[in-house]
Amino acid sequence: MNQLPKDPFRDKDKPEGPSMTRIAVWLVVGGFGAYLLVTGIIGILSGR
Protein backbone atom coordinates (compact mmCIF):
# COMPACT_ATOMS: atom_id res chain seq x y z
CA MET A 1 0.00 0.00 0.00
CA ASN A 2 3.02 2.25 0.20
CA GLN A 3 3.04 4.72 -2.70
CA LEU A 4 6.75 5.52 -2.42
CA PRO A 5 9.20 3.68 -4.68
CA LYS A 6 11.32 0.95 -3.18
CA ASP A 7 14.71 2.01 -1.88
CA PRO A 8 17.32 0.83 -4.43
CA PHE A 9 20.01 0.65 -1.71
CA ARG A 10 18.01 -1.62 0.59
CA ASP A 11 19.40 -5.10 1.18
CA LYS A 12 17.38 -7.42 -1.09
CA ASP A 13 17.82 -10.46 1.17
CA LYS A 14 16.45 -8.75 4.29
CA PRO A 15 12.67 -9.25 4.62
CA GLU A 16 10.48 -6.23 5.26
CA GLY A 17 9.12 -5.72 8.75
CA PRO A 18 5.47 -6.04 9.73
CA SER A 19 3.04 -3.40 8.51
CA MET A 20 1.65 -0.70 10.80
CA THR A 21 -1.80 -2.31 10.62
CA ARG A 22 -0.43 -5.62 11.85
CA ILE A 23 1.42 -3.91 14.70
CA ALA A 24 -1.79 -2.06 15.69
CA VAL A 25 -3.81 -5.30 15.70
CA TRP A 26 -1.20 -7.04 17.85
CA LEU A 27 -1.17 -4.14 20.31
CA VAL A 28 -4.96 -4.22 20.67
CA VAL A 29 -5.09 -8.02 21.03
CA GLY A 30 -2.14 -8.01 23.44
CA GLY A 31 -3.73 -5.28 25.54
CA PHE A 32 -6.99 -7.21 25.74
CA GLY A 33 -5.12 -10.38 26.68
CA ALA A 34 -3.20 -8.52 29.40
CA TYR A 35 -6.49 -7.12 30.72
CA LEU A 36 -7.99 -10.62 30.94
CA LEU A 37 -4.86 -11.97 32.63
CA VAL A 38 -4.69 -9.20 35.23
CA THR A 39 -8.40 -9.31 36.04
CA GLY A 40 -8.21 -13.10 36.37
CA ILE A 41 -5.29 -12.89 38.78
CA ILE A 42 -7.06 -10.20 40.80
CA GLY A 43 -10.19 -12.35 40.88
CA ILE A 44 -8.26 -15.37 42.13
CA LEU A 45 -6.46 -13.35 44.80
CA SER A 46 -9.63 -11.66 46.03
CA GLY A 47 -11.36 -15.05 46.39
CA ARG A 48 -14.56 -14.10 44.60
Residue, then its C-alpha position, 0 to 999 in steps of 0.5 A: m500500500n506504500q506509494l513511495p518507490k522501493d529504496p534501491f540501496r536496501d538489502k534485497d535479502k532482508p525481509e520487510g518488517p510487519s506493517m503498521t496495521r499488523i502492529a496495531v492489531w497485535l497491540v490491541v489483542g495483546g492489551f486485551g489479553a493482558y487485561l484478561l490476565v490481570t483481572g483473572i489474577i485479581g479475581i483469584l487473589s480476592g477469592r470471589 
